[in-house]
Amino acid sequence: MRATVSLPLVRETSPTSEDFAEPQDWVLRHCGQNPSHHTYREIIIRPLRAWRQT
């Protein structure tokens, strides 16, 4: 599983990481530097596989 956080209004994105703490740290730093940026979106990528049952 990989996670990233995006800031949709200004199109900025955290680094993608397998550890959720890295994107979360980015959000906290970014929010501290830009108090008006308060809407974030977490994006989680999970590899899934589906098999067709016959």
MOPAC internal coordinates of N, CA, C and O (Angstrom, degrees):
PM7 1SCF
backbone

  N    0.0000 0     0.00 0     0.00 0    0    0    0
  C    1.4376 1     0.00 0     0.00 0    1    0    0
  C    1.5227 1   108.14 1     0.00 0    2    1    0
  O    1.2310 1   121.01 1   -41.43 1    3    2    1
  N    1.3207 1   115.68 1   138.57 1    3    2    1
  C    1.4604 1   121.81 1   176.37 1    5    3    2
  C    1.5250 1   108.23 1  -124.98 1    6    5    3
  O    1.2310 1   120.88 1   -31.24 1    7    6    5
  N    1.3097 1   115.92 1   148.76 1    7    6    5
  C    1.4630 1   119.91 1  -179.45 1    9    7    6
  C    1.5191 1   110.18 1  -131.80 1   10    9    7
  O    1.2310 1   121.28 1   -30.71 1   11   10    9
  N    1.3042 1   115.15 1   149.29 1   11   10    9
  C    1.4590 1   122.57 1   172.97 1   13   11   10
  C    1.5222 1   107.09 1  -147.78 1   14   13   11
  O    1.2310 1   120.34 1   -18.22 1   15   14   13
  N    1.2986 1   116.95 1   161.78 1   15   14   13
  C    1.4626 1   121.92 1   178.11 1   17   15   14
  C    1.5124 1   107.33 1  -126.39 1   18   17   15
  O    1.2310 1   120.61 1   -45.68 1   19   18   17
  N    1.3307 1   116.44 1   134.32 1   19   18   17
  C    1.4629 1   119.09 1   177.74 1   21   19   18
  C    1.5123 1   110.06 1  -117.76 1   22   21   19
  O    1.2310 1   122.10 1   -26.26 1   23   22   21
  N    1.2986 1   113.58 1   153.74 1   23   22   21
  C    1.4555 1   122.95 1   176.61 1   25   23   22
  C    1.5188 1   105.13 1  -111.55 1   26   25   23
  O    1.2310 1   119.69 1   -86.55 1   27   26   25
  N    1.3556 1   118.20 1    93.45 1   27   26   25
  C    1.4607 1   121.20 1  -168.64 1   29   27   26
  C    1.5191 1   115.67 1   -62.51 1   30   29   27
  O    1.2310 1   119.34 1   147.59 1   31   30   29
  N    1.3075 1   118.86 1   -32.41 1   31   30   29
  C    1.4615 1   119.64 1  -173.98 1   33   31   30
  C    1.5190 1   112.80 1   -72.19 1   34   33   31
  O    1.2310 1   119.63 1   149.85 1   35   34   33
  N    1.3196 1   118.30 1   -30.15 1   35   34   33
  C    1.4684 1   120.35 1   179.64 1   37   35   34
  C    1.5278 1   111.75 1  -116.11 1   38   37   35
  O    1.2310 1   120.09 1  -173.61 1   39   38   37
  N    1.3172 1   117.43 1     6.39 1   39   38   37
  C    1.4717 1   123.88 1   175.20 1   41   39   38
  C    1.5128 1   113.65 1    58.26 1   42   41   39
  O    1.2310 1   120.42 1  -136.52 1   43   42   41
  N    1.3131 1   116.79 1    43.48 1   43   42   41
  C    1.4614 1   121.81 1   174.41 1   45   43   42
  C    1.5153 1   107.79 1  -107.35 1   46   45   43
  O    1.2310 1   120.81 1   -30.41 1   47   46   45
  N    1.3343 1   116.05 1   149.59 1   47   46   45
  C    1.4618 1   120.64 1  -176.61 1   49   47   46
  C    1.5232 1   109.53 1  -139.12 1   50   49   47
  O    1.2310 1   121.34 1   -38.08 1   51   50   49
  N    1.3179 1   115.04 1   141.92 1   51   50   49
  C    1.4616 1   120.38 1   176.60 1   53   51   50
  C    1.5220 1   109.77 1   -73.99 1   54   53   51
  O    1.2310 1   120.30 1   -12.67 1   55   54   53
  N    1.3331 1   117.03 1   167.33 1   55   54   53
  C    1.4557 1   118.90 1   172.29 1   57   55   54
  C    1.5327 1   109.67 1   -65.80 1   58   57   55
  O    1.2310 1   120.66 1   -32.24 1   59   58   57
  N    1.3266 1   116.33 1   147.76 1   59   58   57
  C    1.4624 1   121.19 1   176.16 1   61   59   58
  C    1.5228 1   108.22 1   -81.98 1   62   61   59
  O    1.2310 1   120.82 1   -42.12 1   63   62   61
  N    1.3174 1   116.03 1   137.88 1   63   62   61
  C    1.4567 1   119.73 1  -176.65 1   65   63   62
  C    1.5234 1   110.43 1  -147.68 1   66   65   63
  O    1.2310 1   120.74 1   -25.71 1   67   66   65
  N    1.3180 1   116.20 1   154.29 1   67   66   65
  C    1.4603 1   120.91 1   173.70 1   69   67   66
  C    1.5249 1   110.29 1   -79.79 1   70   69   67
  O    1.2310 1   120.48 1   163.35 1   71   70   69
  N    1.3100 1   116.69 1   -16.65 1   71   70   69
  C    1.4621 1   122.89 1   178.77 1   73   71   70
  C    1.5288 1   107.91 1  -105.52 1   74   73   71
  O    1.2310 1   120.21 1   -58.34 1   75   74   73
  N    1.3293 1   117.20 1   121.66 1   75   74   73
  C    1.4662 1   120.34 1  -175.75 1   77   75   74
  C    1.5213 1   112.54 1   -64.72 1   78   77   75
  O    1.2310 1   119.66 1   161.59 1   79   78   77
  N    1.3189 1   118.25 1   -18.41 1   79   78   77
  C    1.4636 1   120.81 1  -176.60 1   81   79   78
  C    1.5266 1   112.09 1   -66.36 1   82   81   79
  O    1.2310 1   119.59 1   146.08 1   83   82   81
  N    1.3207 1   118.39 1   -33.92 1   83   82   81
  C    1.4756 1   120.53 1  -178.76 1   85   83   82
  C    1.5302 1   111.65 1   -64.42 1   86   85   83
  O    1.2310 1   118.99 1   129.15 1   87   86   85
  N    1.3535 1   119.54 1   -50.85 1   87   86   85
  C    1.4718 1   118.42 1   175.75 1   89   87   86
  C    1.5334 1   112.41 1   -62.81 1   90   89   87
  O    1.2310 1   120.51 1   143.92 1   91   90   89
  N    1.3300 1   116.63 1   -36.08 1   91   90   89
  C    1.4608 1   119.90 1   179.18 1   93   91   90
  C    1.5295 1   110.81 1   -64.28 1   94   93   91
  O    1.2310 1   120.18 1   138.61 1   95   94   93
  N    1.3262 1   117.26 1   -41.39 1   95   94   93
  C    1.4682 1   120.63 1   176.81 1   97   95   94
  C    1.5225 1   110.81 1   -61.27 1   98   97   95
  O    1.2310 1   120.65 1   140.81 1   99   98   97
  N    1.3444 1   116.36 1   -39.19 1   99   98   97
  C    1.4608 1   120.53 1   178.29 1  101   99   98
  C    1.5310 1   110.29 1   -60.37 1  102  101   99
  O    1.2310 1   120.77 1   135.52 1  103  102  101
  N    1.3411 1   116.13 1   -44.48 1  103  102  101
  C    1.4734 1   120.22 1   179.21 1  105  103  102
  C    1.5223 1   110.53 1   -59.62 1  106  105  103
  O    1.2310 1   120.51 1   133.23 1  107  106  105
  N    1.3194 1   116.63 1   -46.77 1  107  106  105
  C    1.4669 1   119.67 1  -177.74 1  109  107  106
  C    1.5255 1   111.52 1   -64.13 1  110  109  107
  O    1.2310 1   119.91 1   138.70 1  111  110  109
  N    1.3298 1   117.77 1   -41.30 1  111  110  109
  C    1.4676 1   120.30 1   176.77 1  113  111  110
  C    1.5297 1   110.77 1   -64.97 1  114  113  111
  O    1.2310 1   120.66 1   133.53 1  115  114  113
  N    1.3432 1   116.35 1   -46.47 1  115  114  113
  C    1.4600 1   121.06 1  -178.04 1  117  115  114
  C    1.5284 1   110.97 1   -62.61 1  118  117  115
  O    1.2310 1   120.72 1   136.85 1  119  118  117
  N    1.3171 1   116.22 1   -43.15 1  119  118  117
  C    1.4707 1   120.44 1   179.63 1  121  119  118
  C    1.5276 1   110.75 1   -64.02 1  122  121  119
  O    1.2310 1   120.67 1   141.99 1  123  122  121
  N    1.3195 1   116.32 1   -38.01 1  123  122  121
  C    1.4659 1   119.97 1   178.15 1  125  123  122
  C    1.5206 1   111.95 1   -64.38 1  126  125  123
  O    1.2310 1   120.55 1   143.83 1  127  126  125
  N    1.3327 1   116.56 1   -36.17 1  127  126  125
  C    1.4640 1   121.04 1  -179.36 1  129  127  126
  C    1.5282 1   112.61 1   -83.47 1  130  129  127
  O    1.2310 1   120.31 1   157.36 1  131  130  129
  N    1.3442 1   117.01 1   -22.64 1  131  130  129
  C    1.4680 1   122.16 1  -176.39 1  133  131  130
  C    1.5316 1   109.55 1  -134.93 1  134  133  131
  O    1.2310 1   119.48 1  -102.63 1  135  134  133
  N    1.3264 1   118.59 1    77.37 1  135  134  133
  C    1.4640 1   121.34 1  -174.37 1  137  135  134
  C    1.5301 1   114.63 1   -58.97 1  138  137  135
  O    1.2310 1   120.12 1   158.31 1  139  138  137
  N    1.3268 1   117.38 1   -21.69 1  139  138  137
  C    1.4668 1   118.76 1   179.76 1  141  139  138
  C    1.5292 1   111.73 1   -80.18 1  142  141  139
  O    1.2310 1   120.03 1   168.60 1  143  142  141
  N    1.3361 1   117.55 1   -11.40 1  143  142  141
  C    1.4701 1   120.99 1   177.09 1  145  143  142
  C    1.5167 1   108.05 1   -89.71 1  146  145  143
  O    1.2310 1   120.26 1   -78.35 1  147  146  145
  N    1.3042 1   117.10 1   101.65 1  147  146  145
  C    1.4636 1   120.20 1  -174.94 1  149  147  146
  C    1.5233 1   114.06 1  -128.08 1  150  149  147
  O    1.2310 1   119.37 1  -171.97 1  151  150  149
  N    1.3236 1   118.82 1     8.03 1  151  150  149
  C    1.4615 1   121.56 1   177.58 1  153  151  150
  C    1.5261 1   108.57 1  -116.41 1  154  153  151
  O    1.2310 1   120.84 1   -63.74 1  155  154  153
  N    1.3236 1   116.00 1   116.26 1  155  154  153
  C    1.4589 1   121.78 1  -179.03 1  157  155  154
  C    1.5198 1   109.19 1  -125.13 1  158  157  155
  O    1.2310 1   120.69 1   -25.73 1  159  158  157
  N    1.3155 1   116.28 1   154.27 1  159  158  157
  C    1.4670 1   122.22 1   179.13 1  161  159  158
  C    1.5209 1   108.51 1  -127.56 1  162  161  159
  O    1.2310 1   120.44 1   -56.02 1  163  162  161
  N    1.3233 1   116.77 1   123.98 1  163  162  161
  C    1.4605 1   121.03 1   177.18 1  165  163  162
  C    1.5269 1   109.05 1   -87.54 1  166  165  163
  O    1.2310 1   120.62 1   -46.62 1  167  166  165
  N    1.3133 1   116.43 1   133.38 1  167  166  165
  C    1.4599 1   121.91 1   179.13 1  169  167  166
  C    1.5194 1   107.26 1  -118.27 1  170  169  167
  O    1.2310 1   120.28 1   -61.44 1  171  170  169
  N    1.3296 1   117.06 1   118.56 1  171  170  169
  C    1.4617 1   122.55 1   179.63 1  173  171  170
  C    1.5195 1   108.40 1  -111.54 1  174  173  171
  O    1.2310 1   120.92 1   -50.14 1  175  174  173
  N    1.3269 1   115.84 1   129.86 1  175  174  173
  C    1.4623 1   121.47 1   179.47 1  177  175  174
  C    1.5185 1   107.94 1  -112.02 1  178  177  175
  O    1.2310 1   120.83 1   -62.44 1  179  178  177
  N    1.3241 1   116.02 1   117.56 1  179  178  177
  C    1.4622 1   121.87 1   178.36 1  181  179  178
  C    1.5172 1   108.79 1  -121.91 1  182  181  179
  O    1.2310 1   120.08 1   -52.90 1  183  182  181
  N    1.3099 1   117.44 1   127.10 1  183  182  181
  C    1.4663 1   118.51 1   176.35 1  185  183  182
  C    1.5323 1   109.75 1   -73.02 1  186  185  183
  O    1.2310 1   120.35 1   -54.52 1  187  186  185
  N    1.3153 1   116.93 1   125.48 1  187  186  185
  C    1.4608 1   122.50 1   178.84 1  189  187  186
  C    1.5127 1   109.21 1  -124.35 1  190  189  187
  O    1.2310 1   120.47 1   -29.20 1  191  190  189
  N    1.3049 1   116.72 1   150.80 1  191  190  189
  C    1.4540 1   122.11 1   177.73 1  193  191  190
  C    1.5230 1   108.49 1  -134.13 1  194  193  191
  O    1.2310 1   120.69 1   -39.70 1  195  194  193
  N    1.3017 1   116.28 1   140.30 1  195  194  193
  C    1.4672 1   121.04 1   178.44 1  197  195  194
  C    1.5291 1   108.46 1  -123.84 1  198  197  195
  O    1.2310 1   121.03 1   -40.43 1  199  198  197
  N    1.3213 1   115.64 1   139.57 1  199  198  197
  C    1.4629 1   120.89 1   176.22 1  201  199  198
  C    1.5119 1   109.50 1  -115.62 1  202  201  199
  O    1.2310 1   121.27 1   -36.29 1  203  202  201
  N    1.2706 1   115.17 1   143.71 1  203  202  201
  C    1.4714 1   120.86 1   177.97 1  205  203  202
  C    1.5239 1   108.11 1   -88.73 1  206  205  203
  O    1.2310 1   121.60 1   -55.94 1  207  206  205
  N    1.3201 1   114.55 1   124.06 1  207  206  205
  C    1.4703 1   119.74 1  -179.72 1  209  207  206
  C    1.5355 1   108.64 1   -87.48 1  210  209  207
  O    1.2310 1   120.72 1   -49.73 1  211  210  209
  N    1.3180 1   116.23 1   130.27 1  211  210  209
  C    1.4789 1   119.88 1  -179.65 1  213  211  210
  C    1.4957 1   111.44 1  -112.82 1  214  213  211
  O    1.2310 1   120.10 1   180.00 1  215  214  213

